[in-house]
Amino acid sequence: MKALVINLTRFGDLLQTQPVITALAEQGYEVGVMCLKNFAGTTQLLRNVAKTFPLPGSSLLAAIDRDWRDAVNLFESYCAEIEDSFDPALVINLTPSVSSRLIALRLSKGREVRGFAMDEFGFNADTSRWAGFLQMASSNRGSSPFNVVDLFSKVAGIDNPAPFELAEPSPEMKVAALKLLENPAPGAKGFVGFQPGASEDRRRWPVDHFRELGRRLWKEKRRVPVLLGAESERGLGERILERAEFPSVNLMGGTSLPELAAVLRRLDLLVTNDTGTMHLAAGVGTPLAAIFLATAQPWDTGPAAENLCCFEPDLDCHPCPFGQKCVYDNICRQEVAPDAVFEAASSFIDSGKWGRIENREVRAYLTGRDGLGFISLSSLSGHEQSDRHKWILLQRELYRRFLDGEDIAAADLPRIELSSDLRSRLLSTLNSSRDVLFLLSKQAMILKADPIEAIKIKFLANLQKIQDILSSCPELSVLSSMWMIESRAHENMDGVMEQLSRYMDLIGGMSVSVE
């Protein structure tokens, strides 16, 4: 059996496909991976990849500019080459873009397709509710309580997530790493990696914070900072080393991906922003302390391995939405102080355990797994009783049941105690939604028996009203988006009525849990 996994995203997301690939290999599949051509080198870091199919995105775009017929021919020949050389029985698409859906549709004839799909008329035909949730949660910051690796697994139809374990570096790469780190400063006891880069400046921990952390790590722990990153990030490393009071090894722009993986395995610890290097470190077993700023948050894009430490600012506005300018001048970048990160790093270096973090300006977490094998976070900073923490845990419980199709109305649901303000806002929105859903269910019964035009107009207006009500509460924004997507996907009134019933159960369950 052969399976093709489509992931047309970036370096870090491609690495996070590993648990899906591992699970498929354990089921007996020979696994191929389709990725963008400029990230094709990433697949050499993955286990159990039999073949890589780089998508020539730039060539396709150039062909479109030249003659759209050339682009169609190039696309067809690319898909035909996959069919002729690999012929997968199963196609799993983990990317919700139109282009990836088109590829999945082209390869679907006579094959099982899972994940993000498209029907013959060009409409979305996703194969599970988890796919819709992944698409909506990725655009609603702060709304997803599930790690991306677990969402990938569920979208792929895998109920028991496999471990996130990348390929072992080759002996040659291990030797190369030894040479890169072979001349530590006199008295050095080990190395701590620094990854100061990130996808945008507001997601980067300040360089002076890295510099202060490096000073204390050397002075108090005799650990030598190792600067890591791409050639384009060398300027950040140079700024960290300006007036530095510690020895260092600067490898920014100086390693291949396999060499970087081998170097990471030699570190005592990595301190990093939310980057592909963070995911690579988690996948090769490197202990790490990750810092999540601006739009980044550890619940969904955090490292997918156990016993790792994550920091985020303890601000009500965090994480901030995509595409919006911060009205607070990116204050979150200063909230995670070097002392807090050093305190955690020092505890881990001394004992192999992450201690409690007493700095109340940060939310600190320890990664682990819950009873279903999903990546989970436990608070290291005393935030277990915060509204945010309790609400995220409730969402994990309810959304999992909802997306798996369980009977929420019959479940023994947890009760949580929230602040009066949040409780009031949630109940107001949930009760209003439940009232309109009840009305919609009655209108649906009438329309099924007799499609009266006047009732139909009111019915469609009320469908939109549900989305408007849910979107008015930030904590329910992802539910609003899911409602919108689902309400447009039905071919008959039976499907609409089934959706109404499920959402009434979910919203009723939320109400019971927070009352």
C-alpha positions in Angstrom: 0.0 0.0 0.0 1.1 3.5 -0.7 0.0 6.9 0.7 0.7 10.4 -0.5 0.7 13.2 2.0 0.3 16.7 0.6 1.7 19.6 2.7 2.3 22.8 0.8 3.3 24.9 3.7 6.5 26.1 5.3 9.5 24.3 7.0 8.0 24.0 10.5 4.6 22.9 9.4 6.2 20.3 7.1 8.2 18.9 10.0 5.0 18.6 12.0 3.7 16.2 9.4 6.0 13.5 10.9 3.4 12.0 13.3 1.1 11.4 10.4 3.8 9.8 8.3 4.9 7.6 11.3 1.3 6.4 11.9 0.8 5.6 8.2 4.1 3.6 8.2 3.0 1.7 11.3 -0.2 0.8 9.3 1.9 -0.7 6.5 1.9 2.2 4.1 4.8 3.3 2.0 4.7 7.1 2.3 5.4 9.7 -0.2 5.4 13.5 0.5 4.4 16.3 -1.8 5.8 19.7 -0.7 6.9 23.0 -2.2 10.1 22.7 -4.2 12.0 25.2 -2.0 11.3 23.1 1.1 12.0 19.7 -0.5 15.2 19.4 1.5 13.1 19.2 4.7 12.0 15.7 3.9 15.5 14.3 4.5 14.9 15.2 8.2 11.7 13.0 8.3 11.4 9.3 9.1 9.7 6.8 6.8 9.5 9.0 3.7 9.9 6.7 0.6 9.7 9.4 -2.0 9.5 13.2 -2.3 7.5 15.0 -4.9 8.6 18.7 -5.0 5.9 21.0 -6.5 7.5 23.5 -8.9 5.4 26.4 -7.8 7.5 29.1 -9.4 7.5 27.2 -12.7 3.8 26.9 -12.7 3.4 30.6 -12.0 5.8 31.5 -14.8 3.8 29.2 -17.1 0.6 30.9 -16.2 2.2 34.3 -17.1 3.5 32.9 -20.4 0.4 30.9 -21.5 -2.2 29.3 -19.2 -2.1 26.2 -21.5 1.5 25.7 -20.6 0.6 25.8 -16.9 -2.1 23.2 -17.4 0.3 20.9 -19.3 2.9 21.3 -16.6 0.4 20.6 -13.9 -0.9 17.5 -15.7 2.5 16.1 -16.3 3.4 16.6 -12.6 0.3 14.7 -11.5 0.9 12.0 -14.1 4.4 11.4 -12.9 3.1 10.8 -9.4 0.6 8.3 -10.7 3.1 6.5 -12.9 6.0 6.3 -10.4 4.1 6.0 -7.1 0.4 5.3 -7.7 -0.8 5.9 -4.1 -4.0 4.2 -2.9 -4.5 6.9 -0.3 -4.1 10.7 -0.7 -4.0 12.9 2.4 -4.2 16.6 1.9 -3.2 18.7 4.9 -3.3 22.1 3.2 -6.6 24.0 2.7 -5.5 26.1 -0.3 -7.3 25.9 -3.6 -4.2 24.6 -5.3 -3.7 21.7 -3.0 -7.4 20.8 -3.2 -7.1 20.8 -7.0 -4.2 18.4 -6.8 -6.1 16.2 -4.5 -9.1 16.2 -6.9 -6.9 15.4 -9.8 -5.4 12.5 -8.0 -8.7 11.3 -6.5 -9.9 9.0 -9.3 -10.0 5.5 -7.9 -8.2 6.5 -4.7 -9.3 7.3 -1.2 -8.9 11.0 -0.3 -8.7 12.3 3.3 -8.4 15.9 4.6 -9.0 19.0 2.5 -10.8 18.1 -0.7 -12.9 19.6 -3.5 -15.8 18.2 -5.5 -16.2 18.1 -9.2 -18.0 21.4 -9.2 -15.2 23.2 -7.3 -16.8 23.3 -3.9 -15.1 22.3 -0.7 -15.6 18.6 0.2 -13.5 18.1 3.3 -13.6 14.6 4.6 -13.9 15.4 8.3 -15.1 18.2 10.6 -11.5 18.3 12.0 -10.4 19.7 8.6 -12.8 22.6 8.9 -11.7 23.2 12.4 -8.0 23.3 11.4 -8.7 25.8 8.6 -10.8 28.1 10.8 -8.6 27.9 13.9 -5.5 28.8 11.9 -7.0 32.2 11.1 -8.5 32.8 14.5 -5.6 33.4 16.9 -6.2 32.2 20.4 -9.1 30.0 19.4 -7.5 26.6 18.9 -6.8 24.5 22.0 -5.1 21.8 20.0 -1.6 21.5 18.8 -1.2 21.5 15.0 0.4 18.0 15.0 -2.7 16.6 16.6 -5.0 18.4 14.2 -2.9 17.1 11.3 -3.4 13.5 12.7 -7.1 13.9 13.1 -7.5 15.5 9.6 -5.6 12.5 8.3 -8.0 10.1 10.0 -5.6 9.0 12.6 -7.2 8.8 16.1 -4.1 7.9 18.1 -1.3 10.4 17.4 2.1 9.0 16.9 5.2 10.5 18.6 6.9 13.4 17.0 10.3 11.8 16.4 12.3 13.0 13.4 15.1 11.0 11.6 18.3 10.2 13.4 21.2 12.4 12.0 23.7 10.4 9.9 27.1 9.5 11.3 28.6 12.1 9.0 26.4 14.8 10.3 27.2 13.8 13.9 30.9 14.2 13.1 30.3 17.6 11.5 28.4 18.8 14.6 31.3 17.7 16.8 33.7 19.7 14.7 31.5 22.8 14.7 31.4 22.7 18.6 34.9 21.2 19.2 36.6 24.3 20.7 34.5 25.5 23.6 35.9 28.2 25.9 38.1 27.2 28.8 35.9 26.1 31.7 32.9 25.6 29.6 30.5 22.9 30.8 28.2 22.7 27.7 26.2 24.6 25.1 22.9 26.5 25.0 21.5 27.3 21.6 20.0 30.7 20.7 17.5 31.0 17.8 16.8 34.8 17.7 15.0 34.8 14.3 11.3 34.5 13.6 8.9 35.1 10.7 8.4 38.7 11.6 10.1 41.2 14.0 7.3 41.5 16.5 7.5 37.7 17.1 11.2 38.0 18.0 12.4 38.1 21.6 14.6 41.2 21.9 18.3 40.8 21.1 19.3 42.5 24.4 17.3 39.8 26.2 19.3 37.1 24.5 22.5 39.0 25.3 21.6 39.2 29.0 20.6 35.6 29.1 23.9 34.6 27.5 25.8 36.6 30.1 24.1 34.8 33.0 24.3 31.4 31.4 28.1 31.8 31.0 28.7 33.5 34.4 26.5 31.3 36.5 26.3 28.0 34.6 29.4 28.0 32.3 27.3 27.3 29.3 28.4 28.7 25.9 25.7 30.3 23.7 25.5 28.9 20.2 23.8 31.2 17.8 21.6 29.5 15.2 19.6 30.7 12.2 19.6 31.4 8.5 22.1 33.6 6.6 19.4 36.3 6.4 19.3 36.4 10.2 23.0 37.0 10.8 22.4 40.6 11.6 20.4 39.5 14.7 23.4 37.4 15.9 25.8 40.3 15.4 23.7 42.5 17.5 23.5 40.0 20.3 27.3 39.7 20.3 27.9 43.4 20.4 29.4 44.1 23.8 28.8 40.5 24.8 30.4 39.4 28.1 30.6 35.7 27.2 32.2 33.4 24.7 30.0 32.1 21.9 29.8 30.0 18.7 28.1 31.8 15.8 26.7 29.3 13.4 24.1 31.6 11.8 24.0 30.8 8.1 26.7 28.2 8.6 24.9 24.9 8.7 22.8 22.8 6.3 19.6 21.4 7.7 21.1 18.0 8.5 24.0 19.7 10.2 21.6 21.9 12.2 19.7 18.8 13.4 23.0 17.2 14.5 24.1 20.4 16.3 20.8 20.6 18.1 21.2 17.1 19.5 24.5 18.3 21.1 23.0 21.2 23.0 22.1 21.1 26.7 19.2 23.4 25.8 17.7 25.6 23.1 16.2 29.0 23.7 14.1 30.0 20.7 11.2 31.9 19.3 8.3 30.1 17.6 10.3 28.9 14.5 11.0 25.9 12.4 14.2 25.4 14.4 12.0 25.0 17.5 10.1 22.2 15.8 13.3 20.6 14.5 14.8 20.7 18.1 11.6 19.1 19.5 11.7 16.4 16.9 15.3 15.4 17.6 14.9 15.4 21.3 16.6 18.6 22.3 15.3 20.3 25.5 14.1 23.7 24.8 12.5 26.9 26.2 10.3 28.5 23.6 9.0 32.1 23.7 5.7 33.0 22.0 5.1 36.6 21.1 2.5 38.6 19.1 0.5 36.2 17.0 2.3 33.1 18.3 0.9 31.0 21.1 2.0 27.6 22.5 -1.4 25.9 22.6 -1.5 25.4 18.8 2.0 26.0 17.4 4.0 24.9 20.4 6.7 22.2 20.3 5.1 18.7 20.0 7.2 16.8 22.4 7.0 16.2 26.2 8.9 18.0 29.0 9.6 21.2 27.2 9.0 24.8 28.5 7.0 27.5 26.8 6.6 31.2 27.7 4.1 33.8 26.6 3.3 37.2 28.0 0.5 37.3 30.6 -1.5 40.0 28.7 -5.2 39.9 27.9 -4.4 40.9 24.3 -2.2 38.0 23.7 -2.1 36.4 21.2 -2.9 39.2 18.8 -4.9 38.7 15.6 -3.2 38.3 12.2 -3.1 41.3 10.0 -3.8 43.9 12.7 -1.3 46.5 13.9 -0.6 46.4 17.6 -2.2 49.4 19.4 0.1 48.8 22.4 3.4 49.2 20.5 4.3 45.5 20.7 4.6 45.7 24.5 4.5 41.9 24.7 8.1 41.7 23.4 9.3 43.1 26.7 7.0 41.1 29.0 9.0 37.8 29.0 12.1 38.9 31.0 15.5 37.3 30.7 15.4 36.5 34.4 12.3 34.4 34.0 13.9 32.4 31.1 17.2 32.0 33.0 15.3 30.8 36.1 13.7 28.1 34.1 16.9 27.2 32.2 19.0 27.1 35.4 16.5 24.7 37.0 16.6 22.4 34.0 20.4 22.5 33.7 20.8 21.6 37.4 18.1 19.0 37.7 16.6 18.1 34.4 13.3 19.5 35.5 11.6 22.8 34.9 10.8 24.5 38.1 7.9 26.8 39.0 8.1 30.3 37.5 7.3 33.0 40.0 7.3 35.9 37.5 3.7 36.9 37.2 4.2 38.8 33.9 4.6 35.6 32.0 2.5 32.5 31.5 4.8 29.5 31.5 3.9 25.9 30.5 5.3 22.4 30.6 4.4 20.3 27.6 3.0 16.8 28.0 0.3 14.5 26.7 -3.3 14.0 27.8 -5.1 10.7 28.2 -5.9 10.6 24.4 -2.3 11.2 23.4 -2.8 14.8 22.4 -0.1 17.4 23.3 -1.2 19.3 26.4 0.2 22.1 28.5 0.3 22.4 32.3 1.0 25.7 34.0 4.4 26.3 35.6 3.4 29.9 36.6 0.3 29.4 38.7 -2.2 30.2 36.0 -4.2 27.0 36.4 -7.1 28.9 37.8 -7.1 31.7 35.3 -10.1 32.2 33.0 -8.0 31.7 29.9 -6.5 28.3 31.1 -9.9 26.9 32.3 -11.6 28.0 29.1 -9.0 26.4 26.9 -9.3 23.1 28.7 -13.1 23.2 28.4 -12.8 23.8 24.7 -10.4 20.8 24.3 -13.0 18.6 26.0 -16.1 19.9 24.1 -14.6 20.5 20.7 -13.0 17.0 20.6 -16.4 15.4 21.4 -18.1 17.6 18.8 -15.6 17.1 16.0 -15.5 13.3 16.7 -19.3 13.2 16.4 -19.9 12.1 20.0 -23.2 12.6 21.8 -22.5 15.7 23.9 -26.0 15.8 25.4 -25.3 12.4 27.0 -21.8 13.2 28.2 -20.8 13.9 31.8 -19.4 17.4 31.2 -17.0 19.2 33.4 -18.1 22.3 35.3 -15.8 25.3 35.5 -15.9 28.5 37.5 -15.1 31.6 35.5 -15.0 35.3 36.5 -18.4 36.9 36.5 -17.5 39.1 33.5 -16.5 36.2 31.2 -19.2 34.0 32.5 -21.8 36.7 31.7 -20.5 37.3 28.2 -20.4 33.7 27.3 -23.8 32.9 28.7 -25.4 35.9 27.0 -23.9 34.8 23.6 -24.7 31.1 24.1 -28.3 31.7 25.2 -28.9 34.0 22.3 -27.5 31.4 19.9 -29.5 28.6 21.4 -32.7 30.6 21.1 -32.1 31.2 17.4 -31.0 27.6 16.8 -34.3 26.4 18.3 -36.2 28.7 16.0 -34.2 27.5 13.0 -34.9 23.9 13.9 -38.7 24.6 13.8 -38.4 26.5 10.6 -36.4 23.7 9.1 -39.1 21.2 9.9 -41.7 23.4 8.2 -39.5 23.9 5.1 -38.8 20.2 4.8 -42.6 19.5 4.7 -43.5 22.5 2.6 -40.8 24.8 1.1 -42.7 28.1 1.6 -40.7 31.0 0.1 -41.5 33.4 2.9 -40.2 31.0 5.5 -37.2 30.2 3.4 -36.1 33.9 3.4 -36.5 34.1 7.2 -34.6 30.8 7.6 -31.6 32.0 5.5 -31.5 35.3 7.5 -31.4 33.3 10.8 -28.6 31.1 9.5 -26.5 34.3 9.1 -27.7 35.6 12.5 -26.1 32.6 14.3 -22.8 33.5 12.8 -23.2 37.2 13.8 -24.1 36.3 17.4 -21.2 33.9 17.8 -18.6 36.2 16.2 -19.6 39.0 18.7 -17.8 37.0 21.4 -14.0 36.5 20.8 -13.9 33.3 22.7 -16.4 31.8 20.2 -15.0 33.2 17.0 -13.8 29.8 15.7 -17.2 28.3 16.3 -18.7 31.2 14.3 -16.4 30.4 11.4 -17.1 26.7 11.5 -20.8 27.4 11.5 -20.5 29.5 8.4 -18.5 26.8 6.5 -20.8 24.0 7.5 -24.0 25.9 6.8 -23.0 26.3 3.1 -22.1 22.7 2.6 -25.5 20.9 2.7 -27.3 19.5 -0.3 -30.6 19.0 1.4 -32.6 19.9 4.5 -31.7 16.7 6.4 -28.1 17.9 6.5 -29.1 21.3 7.8 -31.2 19.8 10.5 -28.4 17.5 11.6 -26.1 20.5 11.8 -28.7 22.4 13.9 -29.0 19.5 16.3 -25.2 19.1 16.7 -24.7 22.8 17.4 -27.6 22.9 19.8 -25.9 20.1 21.8 -22.5 21.8 21.7 -23.8 25.2 22.8 -26.0 23.6 25.4 -23.0 21.7 26.7 -21.0 24.9 26.9 -23.8 26.6 28.8 -24.1 23.8 31.3 -20.3 23.8 31.9 -20.0 27.5 32.6 -23.3 28.2 34.5 
